[in-house]
Amino acid sequence: MIRTVSAAICCGAALGAATGGLSRLAHKRTLASPVPVFFAVFAGGMLFRLAALLAGVCLLRHERYIIIIGFSAALILVQMAFELVPLKK
């Protein structure tokens, strides 16, 4: 699987970019929708990103802790980078 910390960070960053980008795209598409629809997509996006994090950690459960921590930190930080830039109407 993933044997080095740098590979774990790269994989975590790639998964974070994918989930963050998909979440941003979904929010951008529902920005003009009614408020309940937007917040349903918002909650679904949070659950999707949490599920991606849990799936990654479960796949790495037999690796060393530093690999799991590097993967998780990279995934969360890259996802947060997508949330820092506000959406434009």
Phi and psi in degrees as a GROMACS rama.xvg file:
@    title "Ramachandran Plot"
@    xaxis  label "Phi"
@    yaxis  label "Psi"
@TYPE xy
-99.4274  122.126  ILE-2
-108.925  -16.386  ARG-3
-121.813  159.373  THR-4
-67.8748  -38.86  VAL-5
-65.3193  -37.5367  SER-6
-66.9185  -37.5004  ALA-7
-64.966  -40.8732  ALA-8
-65.5654  -41.8201  ILE-9
-64.5367  -42.9941  CYS-10
-66.0212  -41.1911  CYS-11
-64.2551  -40.5962  GLY-12
-66.4978  -38.8642  ALA-13
-66.3301  -43.9768  ALA-14
-66.5635  -37.7434  LEU-15
-64.8636  -39.0651  GLY-16
-66.8662  -39.2912  ALA-17
-65.8247  -49.1944  ALA-18
-70.1921  -38.296  THR-19
-65.2555  -40.4604  GLY-20
-66.9448  -42.1624  GLY-21
-65.0539  -39.6518  LEU-22
-65.878  -42.4536  SER-23
-63.5873  -40.9507  ARG-24
-63.119  -42.8546  LEU-25
-64.7734  -40.4364  ALA-26
-67.6904  -37.3199  HIS-27
-65.7088  -37.2861  LYS-28
-71.1302  -28.3157  ARG-29
-101.433  11.4252  THR-30
-64.478  -35.4916  LEU-31
-90.6997  1.53773  ALA-32
-78.8967  169.737  SER-33
-60.9587  157.01  PRO-34
-57.7999  -43.9411  VAL-35
-61.3984  -35.332  PRO-36
-67.1685  -44.4233  VAL-37
-61.223  -44.9718  PHE-38
-72.0096  -27.4292  PHE-39
-66.4113  -41.1067  ALA-40
-68.3465  -37.6377  VAL-41
-60.9317  -47.9501  PHE-42
-66.3443  -40.1838  ALA-43
-63.719  -37.6021  GLY-44
-65.738  -39.5938  GLY-45
-64.0648  -42.6641  MET-46
-66.3987  -37.6991  LEU-47
-63.854  -43.9156  PHE-48
-67.9853  -37.8001  ARG-49
-65.1025  -40.5293  LEU-50
-64.5629  -37.6429  ALA-51
-64.98  -40.8721  ALA-52
-64.303  -46.1103  LEU-53
-64.5122  -38.6971  LEU-54
-65.1503  -41.4818  ALA-55
-64.3429  -42.2344  GLY-56
-67.9527  -38.5568  VAL-57
-64.996  -37.4539  CYS-58
-67.7174  -27.1649  LEU-59
-99.6821  13.6843  LEU-60
-64.0915  -20.1219  ARG-61
-95.8949  1.23815  HIS-62
-88.3361  175.241  GLU-63
-69.7253  156.587  ARG-64
-63.6206  -34.6039  TYR-65
-65.5211  -30.6942  ILE-66
-70.7539  -42.2149  ILE-67
-66.263  -41.1713  ILE-68
-66.11  -43.2782  ILE-69
-62.315  -43.3932  GLY-70
-60.7082  -50.1226  PHE-71
-64.8739  -43.2262  SER-72
-64.0465  -43.4811  ALA-73
-64.4298  -42.5331  ALA-74
-61.4775  -47.2013  LEU-75
-67.3855  -42.2132  ILE-76
-66.7285  -38.8705  LEU-77
-69.6432  -38.6517  VAL-78
-61.6506  -40.3945  GLN-79
-65.6223  -31.7253  MET-80
-62.0061  -34.6981  ALA-81
-71.036  -23.8164  PHE-82
-87.8956  -12.7693  GLU-83
-73.6678  -32.0934  LEU-84
-88.678  122.118  VAL-85
-70.2783  152.103  PRO-86
-79.1774  144.453  LEU-87
-103.808  143.329  LYS-88
